[in-house]
Each structure stands twice: as structure tokens, then as C-alpha cells.
């Protein structure tokens, strides 16, 4: 039985989001899907970010990858530009990594990442950093991550992983995790993630209901 996780990350990118209202709609959706589909839906509440933010903002030499983690950091930090190349299932199979060159001179860095699924971006990032400073100690803090992928990255020399919400299933085979913002707004090649859910018939007979209710959330926040 496949499991789909949805994390409500909207408050990070849309300040006027009514967190309680959206999460009520999501949990109503979860109840319907789980009662009418062989696929299980889990909603990861926005408040899971609280302890994560407290932890990472006590660190020095913080490094973020991409734009979304920047919203989790309340202090000055370094950034790594990442452009993912994604397949038709929404997973990165390659990516372009361009770090702030100041990072190379640091003996220890604390990378902040919101989620790790396949590990492609993180592996490419570590590879790029080690090309320039093989002795650099890299601590990585994940908000969400799959145990099997975290364990694989944790084996790399001088790399330590810390994850606040460990997902026990095997990523891609047994479950997947979707950001609500991706589901509502982003494009997967030439279709949206919502269209991908529909075309893949992820929730079986409950797929159309899922599409309709998710569209209601999109209309409710009046995103443009």
C-alpha cells in the first residue's frame, strides 16, 4: 500500500495563509481518501517546523540549498543555488549546483534542507563541496527525510545527518512526499503536480475528489 505525505508549507511562502482553515480542509481530505482509496494519505502539519527552526538558528555557518529553506532561517547564511532536473514522477535525477564560493573556506558548515527524497541534490552538493575542500565537516539538518536515503548520505566521510521527521518507508517505492505549494502551483515538465496526480490515478476512484478538494484550497487562497 503506497503512502503519500503532504506538508503544508504555504505559511512559508504566503504570509496571509489561514493555517487552521487549510489544515482542516487537508485533514478532511485525508479522511475521505483513506476511507475510499487503497493509497494512504498523511498530512504533515505546518507546526512541525517549530523545533526545527529553533535548532538550526542556534548554529553558525548555516548554508541553505535553494529558496524554500531560506524561509526557515532567521539569521545571516550562505546559499547554494540548485537547479533540479526532474523526471515525469517529480523526482530529481540530476541537478546543477553553484555554491557561494565563500563556503569553500569554512572548516565546518551546517546545511539546512527542508526535505530529502531521492538524495540526488544533496549528493551532488556534497560532491561539489568536497571537490574544493575534502576535509570540510558537513552537518546536514533535514526537516523531513527518508531513513534509507539519510543512512546512505550519512556514510560519506565527514558528513553527519540530523533529521527531525524520519519517514520509515522506502522513498519512491513505498511512499512519496509532496509540498502543498508544489501541488498547487508548480509545474512538472509540461503539467502541474495536480494534473500528474490525476493522470497517474494515484488515489484510484478517489483521485477526482482529491483534485477537486485541492483545487478548492487553491481558489480559497486566491494565489496569482
Phi and psi in degrees as GROMACS dihedral restraints (atoms count N, CA, C in turn):
[ dihedral_restraints ]
;  ai    aj    ak    al  type     phi  dphi    fc
    3     4     5     6     1   -79.0    20    10
    4     5     6     7     1   146.9    20    10
    6     7     8     9     1  -120.3    20    10
    7     8     9    10     1   137.6    20    10
    9    10    11    12     1  -116.0    20    10
   10    11    12    13     1   126.3    20    10
   12    13    14    15     1  -102.8    20    10
   13    14    15    16     1   136.3    20    10
   15    16    17    18     1  -123.4    20    10
   16    17    18    19     1   124.7    20    10
   18    19    20    21     1  -104.3    20    10
   19    20    21    22     1   126.6    20    10
   21    22    23    24     1   -79.0    20    10
   22    23    24    25     1    91.5    20    10
   24    25    26    27     1   -96.5    20    10
   25    26    27    28     1     6.4    20    10
   27    28    29    30     1   -56.8    20    10
   28    29    30    31     1   -38.7    20    10
   30    31    32    33     1   -60.3    20    10
   31    32    33    34     1   -20.3    20    10
   33    34    35    36     1   -74.8    20    10
   34    35    36    37     1   -27.8    20    10
   36    37    38    39     1  -118.1    20    10
   37    38    39    40     1    -8.8    20    10
   39    40    41    42     1  -139.6    20    10
   40    41    42    43     1    94.8    20    10
   42    43    44    45     1   -60.5    20    10
   43    44    45    46     1   -28.2    20    10
   45    46    47    48     1   -88.5    20    10
   46    47    48    49     1    12.4    20    10
   48    49    50    51     1   -64.0    20    10
   49    50    51    52     1   131.8    20    10
   51    52    53    54     1   -85.5    20    10
   52    53    54    55     1    96.1    20    10
   54    55    56    57     1   -58.8    20    10
   55    56    57    58     1   -48.0    20    10
   57    58    59    60     1   -63.1    20    10
   58    59    60    61     1   -41.3    20    10
   60    61    62    63     1   -66.7    20    10
   61    62    63    64     1   -45.2    20    10
   63    64    65    66     1   -64.8    20    10
   64    65    66    67     1   -42.6    20    10
   66    67    68    69     1   -69.1    20    10
   67    68    69    70     1   -30.3    20    10
   69    70    71    72     1   -64.2    20    10
   70    71    72    73     1   -43.9    20    10
   72    73    74    75     1   -62.9    20    10
   73    74    75    76     1   -39.6    20    10
   75    76    77    78     1   -67.1    20    10
   76    77    78    79     1   -39.9    20    10
   78    79    80    81     1   -72.9    20    10
   79    80    81    82     1   -30.8    20    10
   81    82    83    84     1   -64.8    20    10
   82    83    84    85     1   -39.5    20    10
   84    85    86    87     1   -64.5    20    10
   85    86    87    88     1   -43.2    20    10
   87    88    89    90     1   -57.5    20    10
   88    89    90    91     1   -45.3    20    10
   90    91    92    93     1   -61.6    20    10
   91    92    93    94     1   -41.6    20    10
   93    94    95    96     1   -66.2    20    10
   94    95    96    97     1   -48.2    20    10
   96    97    98    99     1   -59.8    20    10
   97    98    99   100     1   -45.0    20    10
   99   100   101   102     1   -69.9    20    10
  100   101   102   103     1   -21.3    20    10
  102   103   104   105     1   -92.3    20    10
  103   104   105   106     1   -13.5    20    10
  105   106   107   108     1  -130.2    20    10
  106   107   108   109     1    14.1    20    10
  108   109   110   111     1  -146.0    20    10
  109   110   111   112     1   152.6    20    10
  111   112   113   114     1   -78.2    20    10
  112   113   114   115     1   -16.8    20    10
  114   115   116   117     1   -89.6    20    10
  115   116   117   118     1   136.2    20    10
  117   118   119   120     1   -95.7    20    10
  118   119   120   121     1   137.6    20    10
  120   121   122   123     1  -111.7    20    10
  121   122   123   124     1   129.1    20    10
  123   124   125   126     1  -119.6    20    10
  124   125   126   127     1   134.2    20    10
  126   127   128   129     1  -104.1    20    10
  127   128   129   130     1   121.3    20    10
  129   130   131   132     1   -94.1    20    10
  130   131   132   133     1   113.0    20    10
  132   133   134   135     1   -68.2    20    10
  133   134   135   136     1   151.6    20    10
  135   136   137   138     1   -62.2    20    10
  136   137   138   139     1   -30.7    20    10
  138   139   140   141     1   -69.6    20    10
  139   140   141   142     1    -2.4    20    10
  141   142   143   144     1   -66.5    20    10
  142   143   144   145     1   -13.4    20    10
  144   145   146   147     1   -78.6    20    10
  145   146   147   148     1   -18.0    20    10
  147   148   149   150     1   -58.1    20    10
  148   149   150   151     1   -56.6    20    10
  150   151   152   153     1   -64.5    20    10
  151   152   153   154     1   -34.7    20    10
  153   154   155   156     1   -61.0    20    10
  154   155   156   157     1   -46.3    20    10
  156   157   158   159     1   -63.9    20    10
  157   158   159   160     1   -40.5    20    10
  159   160   161   162     1   -61.3    20    10
  160   161   162   163     1   -41.3    20    10
  162   163   164   165     1   -67.3    20    10
  163   164   165   166     1   -50.8    20    10
  165   166   167   168     1   -70.2    20    10
  166   167   168   169     1   -29.9    20    10
  168   169   170   171     1   -81.0    20    10
  169   170   171   172     1     0.3    20    10
  171   172   173   174     1   -90.9    20    10
  172   173   174   175     1    -4.7    20    10
  174   175   176   177     1   -92.4    20    10
  175   176   177   178     1   160.4    20    10
  177   178   179   180     1  -109.1    20    10
  178   179   180   181     1   165.5    20    10
  180   181   182   183     1    52.0    20    10
  181   182   183   184     1    50.2    20    10
  183   184   185   186     1   -77.6    20    10
  184   185   186   187     1   134.9    20    10
  186   187   188   189     1  -125.0    20    10
  187   188   189   190     1   127.2    20    10
  189   190   191   192     1  -109.1    20    10
  190   191   192   193     1   151.3    20    10
  192   193   194   195     1  -112.6    20    10
  193   194   195   196     1   118.5    20    10
  195   196   197   198     1    77.3    20    10
  196   197   198   199     1  -169.8    20    10
  198   199   200   201     1   -89.5    20    10
  199   200   201   202     1   -39.2    20    10
  201   202   203   204     1   -62.2    20    10
  202   203   204   205     1   -44.7    20    10
  204   205   206   207     1   -60.6    20    10
  205   206   207   208     1   -24.3    20    10
  207   208   209   210     1   -57.8    20    10
  208   209   210   211     1   -31.1    20    10
  210   211   212   213     1   -70.5    20    10
  211   212   213   214     1   -17.6    20    10
  213   214   215   216     1   -89.7    20    10
  214   215   216   217     1   -12.0    20    10
  216   217   218   219     1  -105.0    20    10
  217   218   219   220     1   130.2    20    10
  219   220   221   222     1  -105.7    20    10
  220   221   222   223     1    11.4    20    10
  222   223   224   225     1  -138.0    20    10
  223   224   225   226     1   170.2    20    10
  225   226   227   228     1   -60.9    20    10
  226   227   228   229     1   140.3    20    10
  228   229   230   231     1  -152.2    20    10
  229   230   231   232     1   169.4    20    10
  231   232   233   234     1   -95.5    20    10
  232   233   234   235     1   157.6    20    10
  234   235   236   237     1  -131.2    20    10
  235   236   237   238     1   147.8    20    10
  237   238   239   240     1  -116.9    20    10
  238   239   240   241     1   122.4    20    10
  240   241   242   243     1   -75.3    20    10
  241   242   243   244     1   133.2    20    10
  243   244   245   246     1  -136.3    20    10
  244   245   246   247     1   123.8    20    10
  246   247   248   249     1  -115.7    20    10
  247   248   249   250     1   108.5    20    10
  249   250   251   252     1   -81.3    20    10
  250   251   252   253     1   146.1    20    10
  252   253   254   255     1  -110.2    20    10
  253   254   255   256     1   113.6    20    10
  255   256   257   258     1  -110.7    20    10
  256   257   258   259     1   151.9    20    10
  258   259   260   261     1   -90.9    20    10
  259   260   261   262     1  -177.2    20    10
  261   262   263   264     1   -71.4    20    10
  262   263   264   265     1    -6.9    20    10
  264   265   266   267     1  -100.3    20    10
  265   266   267   268     1     2.8    20    10
  267   268   269   270     1    88.1    20    10
  268   269   270   271     1    11.1    20    10
  270   271   272   273     1  -106.6    20    10
  271   272   273   274     1   140.6    20    10
  273   274   275   276     1   -73.7    20    10
  274   275   276   277     1   131.6    20    10
  276   277   278   279     1  -112.7    20    10
  277   278   279   280     1    -8.8    20    10
  279   280   281   282     1  -163.1    20    10
  280   281   282   283     1   164.5    20    10
  282   283   284   285     1  -161.8    20    10
  283   284   285   286     1   157.6    20    10
  285   286   287   288     1  -101.0    20    10
  286   287   288   289     1   129.1    20    10
  288   289   290   291     1  -118.3    20    10
  289   290   291   292     1   123.7    20    10
  291   292   293   294     1  -129.7    20    10
  292   293   294   295     1    97.3    20    10
  294   295   296   297     1   -79.2    20    10
  295   296   297   298     1   154.7    20    10
  297   298   299   300     1   -63.5    20    10
  298   299   300   301     1   123.1    20    10
  300   301   302   303     1   -63.2    20    10
  301   302   303   304     1   -18.7    20    10
  303   304   305   306     1   -63.3    20    10
  304   305   306   307     1   -23.8    20    10
  306   307   308   309     1   -63.0    20    10
  307   308   309   310     1   -34.8    20    10
  309   310   311   312     1   -60.2    20    10
  310   311   312   313     1   -29.2    20    10
  312   313   314   315     1   -83.7    20    10
  313   314   315   316     1    -6.8    20    10
  315   316   317   318     1   -84.0    20    10
  316   317   318   319     1   136.7    20    10
  318   319   320   321     1   -77.1    20    10
  319   320   321   322     1   -27.5    20    10
  321   322   323   324     1  -143.7    20    10
  322   323   324   325     1   136.1    20    10
  324   325   326   327     1  -131.0    20    10
  325   326   327   328     1   156.6    20    10
  327   328   329   330     1  -119.8    20    10
  328   329   330   331     1   101.8    20    10
  330   331   332   333     1   -82.9    20    10
  331   332   333   334     1   132.7    20    10
  333   334   335   336     1  -109.8    20    10
  334   335   336   337     1   124.2    20    10
  336   337   338   339     1  -134.7    20    10
  337   338   339   340     1   141.6    20    10
  339   340   341   342     1   -76.1    20    10
  340   341   342   343     1   -42.1    20    10
  342   343   344   345     1  -149.5    20    10
  343   344   345   346     1   148.5    20    10
  345   346   347   348     1  -127.2    20    10
  346   347   348   349     1   123.7    20    10
  348   349   350   351     1  -111.7    20    10
  349   350   351   352     1   -73.5    20    10
  351   352   353   354     1   -89.6    20    10
  352   353   354   355     1   -21.4    20    10
  354   355   356   357     1    85.5    20    10
  355   356   357   358     1     1.4    20    10
  357   358   359   360     1   -59.2    20    10
  358   359   360   361     1   -51.2    20    10
  360   361   362   363     1   -62.7    20    10
  361   362   363   364     1   -43.5    20    10
  363   364   365   366     1   -67.0    20    10
  364   365   366   367     1   -41.3    20    10
  366   367   368   369     1   -62.6    20    10
  367   368   369   370     1   -42.5    20    10
  369   370   371   372     1   -64.1    20    10
  370   371   372   373     1   -38.8    20    10
  372   373   374   375     1   -63.6    20    10
  373   374   375   376     1   -48.5    20    10
  375   376   377   378     1   -61.5    20    10
  376   377   378   379     1   -43.3    20    10
  378   379   380   381     1   -58.6    20    10
  379   380   381   382     1   -44.3    20    10
  381   382   383   384     1   -64.9    20    10
  382   383   384   385     1   -44.2    20    10
  384   385   386   387     1   -65.2    20    10
  385   386   387   388     1   -41.2    20    10
  387   388   389   390     1   -72.9    20    10
  388   389   390   391     1   -20.6    20    10
  390   391   392   393     1   -61.8    20    10
  391   392   393   394     1   -31.2    20    10
  393   394   395   396     1  -103.5    20    10
  394   395   396   397     1   -21.2    20    10
  396   397   398   399     1  -154.5    20    10
  397   398   399   400     1    87.4    20    10
  399   400   401   402     1   -67.8    20    10
  400   401   402   403     1   -21.5    20    10
  402   403   404   405     1   -92.7    20    10
  403   404   405   406     1    -2.9    20    10
  405   406   407   408     1   -62.9    20    10
  406   407   408   409     1   132.5    20    10
  408   409   410   411     1   -87.0    20    10
  409   410   411   412     1   128.4    20    10
  411   412   413   414     1  -120.1    20    10
  412   413   414   415     1   112.9    20    10
  414   415   416   417     1  -100.0    20    10
  415   416   417   418     1   130.7    20    10
  417   418   419   420     1  -118.8    20    10
  418   419   420   421     1   127.5    20    10
  420   421   422   423     1  -112.6    20    10
  421   422   423   424     1   115.9    20    10
  423   424   425   426     1  -106.0    20    10
  424   425   426   427     1   141.2    20    10
  426   427   428   429     1   -77.1    20    10
  427   428   429   430     1   -44.1    20    10
  429   430   431   432     1  -135.4    20    10
  430   431   432   433     1   143.1    20    10
  432   433   434   435     1  -167.4    20    10
  433   434   435   436     1   155.9    20    10
  435   436   437   438     1   -89.3    20    10
  436   437   438   439     1   133.9    20    10
  438   439   440   441     1   -57.0    20    10
  439   440   441   442     1   -44.0    20    10
  441   442   443   444     1   -63.9    20    10
  442   443   444   445     1   -35.7    20    10
  444   445   446   447     1   -75.4    20    10
  445   446   447   448     1   -41.4    20    10
  447   448   449   450     1   -60.7    20    10
  448   449   450   451     1   -44.5    20    10
  450   451   452   453     1   -62.0    20    10
  451   452   453   454     1   -36.2    20    10
  453   454   455   456     1   -65.9    20    10
  454   455   456   457     1   -44.3    20    10
  456   457   458   459     1   -71.0    20    10
  457   458   459   460     1   -35.0    20    10
  459   460   461   462     1   -64.0    20    10
  460   461   462   463     1   -18.9    20    10
  462   463   464   465     1   -78.2    20    10
  463   464   465   466     1   -15.0    20    10
  465   466   467   468     1   -69.1    20    10
  466   467   468   469     1   138.7    20    10
  468   469   470   471     1   -57.2    20    10
  469   470   471   472     1   133.9    20    10
  471   472   473   474     1    65.2    20    10
  472   473   474   475     1    20.1    20    10
  474   475   476   477     1  -117.6    20    10
  475   476   477   478     1   130.6    20    10
  477   478   479   480     1  -127.5    20    10
  478   479   480   481     1   128.2    20    10
  480   481   482   483     1  -106.6    20    10
  481   482   483   484     1   138.3    20    10
  483   484   485   486     1  -131.5    20    10
  484   485   486   487     1   120.0    20    10
  486   487   488   489     1  -122.5    20    10
  487   488   489   490     1   134.1    20    10
  489   490   491   492     1   -88.7    20    10
  490   491   492   493     1   -24.0    20    10
  492   493   494   495     1  -136.7    20    10
  493   494   495   496     1    92.7    20    10
  495   496   497   498     1   -86.3    20    10
  496   497   498   499     1   125.0    20    10
  498   499   500   501     1   -95.4    20    10
  499   500   501   502     1   125.8    20    10
  501   502   503   504     1   -82.2    20    10
  502   503   504   505     1   -22.0    20    10
  504   505   506   507     1   -69.5    20    10
  505   506   507   508     1   167.3    20    10
  507   508   509   510     1   -85.1    20    10
  508   509   510   511     1   119.9    20    10
  510   511   512   513     1   -60.6    20    10
  511   512   513   514     1   150.0    20    10
  513   514   515   516     1    72.6    20    10
  514   515   516   517     1   -35.9    20    10
  516   517   518   519     1   -90.6    20    10
  517   518   519   520     1   -43.3    20    10
  519   520   521   522     1  -108.4    20    10
  520   521   522   523     1   -23.2    20    10
  522   523   524   525     1  -161.5    20    10
  523   524   525   526     1   168.9    20    10
  525   526   527   528     1  -144.6    20    10
  526   527   528   529     1   158.9    20    10
  528   529   530   531     1  -125.1    20    10
  529   530   531   532     1   131.7    20    10
  531   532   533   534     1  -123.9    20    10
  532   533   534   535     1   134.3    20    10
  534   535   536   537     1   -77.2    20    10
  535   536   537   538     1   140.0    20    10
  537   538   539   540     1   -60.4    20    10
  538   539   540   541     1   -36.7    20    10
  540   541   542   543     1   -62.9    20    10
  541   542   543   544     1   -40.0    20    10
  543   544   545   546     1   -62.9    20    10
  544   545   546   547     1   -43.8    20    10
  546   547   548   549     1   -60.5    20    10
  547   548   549   550     1   -36.3    20    10
  549   550   551   552     1   -88.0    20    10
  550   551   552   553     1   -34.9    20    10
  552   553   554   555     1  -123.5    20    10
  553   554   555   556     1   -28.4    20    10
  555   556   557   558     1   -87.7    20    10
  556   557   558   559     1   162.4    20    10
  558   559   560   561     1  -108.3    20    10
  559   560   561   562     1   139.1    20    10
  561   562   563   564     1  -110.4    20    10
  562   563   564   565     1   102.4    20    10
  564   565   566   567     1    54.2    20    10
  565   566   567   568     1  -110.0    20    10
  567   568   569   570     1  -108.7    20    10
  568   569   570   571     1    13.5    20    10
  570   571   572   573     1  -133.0    20    10
  571   572   573   574     1   162.9    20    10
  573   574   575   576     1   -82.4    20    10
  574   575   576   577     1   165.7    20    10
  576   577   578   579     1   -62.1    20    10
  577   578   579   580     1   -34.6    20    10
  579   580   581   582     1   -62.4    20    10
  580   581   582   583     1   -43.1    20    10
  582   583   584   585     1   -65.1    20    10
  583   584   585   586     1   -35.3    20    10
  585   586   587   588     1   -62.7    20    10
  586   587   588   589     1   -43.0    20    10
  588   589   590   591     1   -59.1    20    10
  589   590   591   592     1   -42.0    20    10
  591   592   593   594     1   -68.4    20    10
  592   593   594   595     1   -47.5    20    10
  594   595   596   597     1   -63.8    20    10
  595   596   597   598     1   -34.0    20    10
  597   598   599   600     1   -84.1    20    10
  598   599   600   601     1    -9.4    20    10
  600   601   602   603     1    52.7    20    10
  601   602   603   604     1    43.9    20    10
  603   604   605   606     1   -56.7    20    10
  604   605   606   607     1   -40.3    20    10
  606   607   608   609     1  -101.9    20    10
  607   608   609   610     1    20.2    20    10
  609   610   611   612     1    59.5    20    10
  610   611   612   613     1  -132.7    20    10
  612   613   614   615     1   -65.5    20    10
  613   614   615   616     1   -15.1    20    10
  615   616   617   618     1   -94.2    20    10
  616   617   618   619     1     3.4    20    10
  618   619   620   621     1   -62.1    20    10
  619   620   621   622     1   -47.4    20    10
  621   622   623   624     1   -63.1    20    10
  622   623   624   625     1   -36.8    20    10
  624   625   626   627     1   -63.2    20    10
  625   626   627   628     1   -42.8    20    10
  627   628   629   630     1   -60.5    20    10
  628   629   630   631     1   -45.6    20    10
  630   631   632   633     1   -60.3    20    10
  631   632   633   634     1   -46.7    20    10
  633   634   635   636     1   -62.3    20    10
  634   635   636   637     1   -47.2    20    10
  636   637   638   639     1   -69.0    20    10
  637   638   639   640     1   -35.1    20    10
  639   640   641   642     1   -69.6    20    10
  640   641   642   643     1   -36.9    20    10
  642   643   644   645     1   -63.6    20    10
  643   644   645   646     1   -35.3    20    10
  645   646   647   648     1   -61.3    20    10
  646   647   648   649     1   -39.3    20    10
  648   649   650   651     1   -64.2    20    10
  649   650   651   652     1   -42.9    20    10
  651   652   653   654     1   -61.3    20    10
  652   653   654   655     1   -44.4    20    10
  654   655   656   657     1   -66.4    20    10
  655   656   657   658     1   -34.9    20    10
  657   658   659   660     1   -64.6    20    10
  658   659   660   661     1   -39.9    20    10
  660   661   662   663     1   -85.4    20    10
  661   662   663   664     1    -6.0    20    10
  663   664   665   666     1    53.2    20    10
  664   665   666   667     1    46.5    20    10
  666   667   668   669     1   -72.1    20    10
  667   668   669   670     1   137.0    20    10
